[in-house]
């Protein structure tokens, strides 16, 4: 994946998220009005409400992780924590976002892509902690079972190390595209993802 195709992909992702967030938000508002009117009770509507909240959180997550990011835009800690808390509520992984303040969108984008990479190594769920020091993220996944896919991590490492990324011919499933985007975006910031596995733990620094 070249820097050009990475930018094109981010613009497409931004457009899709932009077009989806409004109708999903409208459904959520409609459900709230039904609840206020006394018609929001019952397991069926509870399921719809939960699914709508999950969809909204995922769209917001994707907009940051895969959307276009400028050099000056910031993402608030409150927004990131809210998205991760919503995802935790419906999944098997909990998230601990350690940074205490707002961060550049490009940095948050890098962190969320790294988070998605680490998630793939936690098939039974677990906990992920994200820590930031100027110029470096440490994303730590902990679980009773750590099972990274060697092919995915090896390909990410090849892209990160390649003198000419445009010469690479990456091939991953669509649901693992983060393994292509992370090394390309990290390279733009002069960094390289490095994974280290220990007993019950996987650490990705970037």
C-alpha positions in Angstrom: 0.0 0.0 0.0 1.4 3.4 -1.0 1.0 6.7 0.8 -1.3 7.7 -2.0 -3.6 4.7 -1.7 -3.6 5.1 2.1 -4.8 8.7 1.7 -7.4 7.6 -0.8 -8.6 4.9 1.5 -8.9 7.4 4.4 -11.0 9.8 2.3 -13.4 7.0 1.3 -13.6 5.9 5.0 -14.4 9.5 6.0 -17.1 9.8 3.4 -18.8 6.5 4.4 -18.7 7.3 8.1 -20.0 10.8 7.5 -23.0 9.4 5.5 -23.8 6.7 8.1 -23.5 8.7 11.3 -26.6 10.9 10.6 -29.1 8.1 10.0 -27.8 6.0 12.9 -28.0 9.1 15.1 -31.6 9.7 14.0 -32.5 6.1 14.9 -30.9 6.6 18.4 -32.9 9.8 18.9 -36.1 8.1 17.9 -35.5 5.3 20.4 -34.9 7.9 23.1 -38.2 9.7 22.2 -40.0 6.3 22.4 -38.5 5.6 25.8 -39.6 9.1 27.1 -43.1 8.4 25.7 -43.4 5.1 27.5 -43.0 3.0 24.4 -39.3 2.1 24.9 -39.7 -0.9 27.1 -39.4 -4.6 26.3 -36.5 -6.9 25.3 -37.0 -6.2 21.6 -36.5 -2.5 21.8 -33.7 -3.0 24.3 -31.9 -5.1 21.8 -32.5 -2.5 19.1 -31.2 0.3 21.4 -28.1 -1.7 22.3 -27.4 -2.5 18.6 -27.8 1.2 17.7 -25.4 2.3 20.4 -22.9 -0.3 19.2 -23.2 0.8 15.6 -22.8 4.5 16.6 -19.7 3.7 18.6 -18.1 1.6 15.8 -18.8 4.4 13.2 -17.1 6.9 15.5 -14.2 4.5 16.1 -13.8 3.9 12.3 -14.0 7.6 11.5 -11.0 8.3 13.8 -9.0 5.1 12.9 -9.6 5.0 9.1 -10.7 8.6 8.2 -8.7 11.4 6.9 -6.6 13.1 9.5 -5.0 16.6 9.3 -1.8 17.6 11.0 -3.6 20.2 13.2 -6.8 18.4 14.2 -7.2 17.3 17.8 -9.3 14.5 19.4 -10.5 14.9 22.9 -9.9 12.3 25.6 -13.5 12.4 26.4 -14.5 11.3 22.9 -12.0 8.5 22.7 -12.9 7.1 26.2 -16.6 7.3 25.4 -16.2 5.3 22.2 -14.0 2.7 23.9 -16.4 2.3 26.8 -19.3 1.7 24.4 -17.3 -0.9 22.6 -16.3 -2.6 25.9 -19.9 -2.8 26.9 -20.8 -5.1 24.0 -17.5 -7.0 23.5 -15.1 -9.3 25.3 -12.3 -6.8 25.6 -11.9 -3.9 28.0 -9.9 -0.8 27.2 -7.8 1.5 29.4 -7.0 4.8 27.6 -4.2 6.3 29.8 -3.4 9.6 28.1 -4.9 12.4 30.2 -5.4 15.2 27.6 -6.4 15.9 24.0 -4.1 14.5 21.3 -3.4 15.2 17.6 -5.8 13.2 15.5 -2.9 11.5 13.6 -1.6 10.1 16.9 -5.0 8.9 18.0 -5.5 7.3 14.6 -2.2 5.4 15.0 -3.2 4.2 18.5 -6.6 2.9 17.4 -5.1 1.0 14.4 -2.5 -0.5 16.8 -5.4 -1.4 19.2 -7.1 -3.3 16.3 -3.9 -5.2 15.6 -3.6 -6.2 19.2 -7.2 -7.2 19.4 -6.7 -9.9 16.8 -4.3 -11.7 19.2 -6.9 -12.0 21.9 -9.3 -14.6 20.7 -10.8 -15.1 24.2 -11.0 -11.5 25.0 -9.0 -9.7 27.6 -7.8 -6.2 28.4 -5.9 -3.6 26.3 -4.1 -0.6 27.7 -2.9 2.3 25.6 -0.1 4.6 26.9 1.5 7.5 25.2 4.8 9.3 25.5 5.7 12.0 23.1 6.5 10.3 19.8 5.6 6.8 21.0 2.6 4.6 21.8 2.7 1.4 23.9 -0.4 -0.8 23.4 -0.5 -3.8 25.7 -2.9 -6.7 25.4 -3.4 -9.1 28.2 -5.3 -12.3 28.2 -5.2 -16.0 29.3 -4.5 -16.8 25.7 -2.3 -14.8 23.3 -2.5 -16.0 19.7 -1.1 -13.6 17.1 -1.4 -14.6 13.5 2.3 -14.9 12.3 1.4 -14.1 8.7 -0.3 -10.8 9.5 2.4 -9.6 11.9 5.2 -10.7 9.5 3.6 -8.8 6.6 3.2 -5.6 8.7 6.9 -5.9 9.7 7.9 -6.3 6.0 6.0 -3.2 5.0 7.5 -1.3 7.9 11.0 -2.3 7.0 10.7 -2.1 3.2 13.0 0.5 1.6 10.3 1.0 -1.1 6.8 0.2 0.3 5.3 0.7 -3.2 7.2 -2.5 -4.3 5.2 -4.5 -1.7 2.2 -6.5 -2.8 0.2 -6.8 0.4 -2.8 -9.2 0.6 -4.9 -9.4 3.8 -8.6 -10.0 4.4 -10.7 -6.7 4.5 -11.2 -7.1 8.3 -7.4 -7.0 8.8 -6.6 -3.9 6.8 -5.2 -2.2 9.9 -2.1 -4.4 9.4 -1.5 -2.5 6.1 -2.4 1.0 7.2 -0.5 1.1 10.5 3.0 0.7 9.1 2.3 3.2 6.3 1.0 5.9 8.6 3.7 5.2 11.2 6.3 5.7 8.5 4.8 9.1 7.7 5.6 10.0 11.4 9.1 8.5 11.2 8.2 5.5 13.3 7.9 1.7 13.0 5.6 -0.8 14.7 7.4 -3.3 16.9 5.6 -6.3 18.5 6.8 -8.3 21.5 5.1 -11.3 23.0 5.4 -12.6 26.5 3.3 -15.0 28.6 -0.2 -13.7 28.7 0.8 -10.4 27.1 1.4 -8.8 23.8 3.0 -5.4 23.5 2.9 -3.3 20.4 5.0 -0.1 20.3 4.8 2.4 17.5 
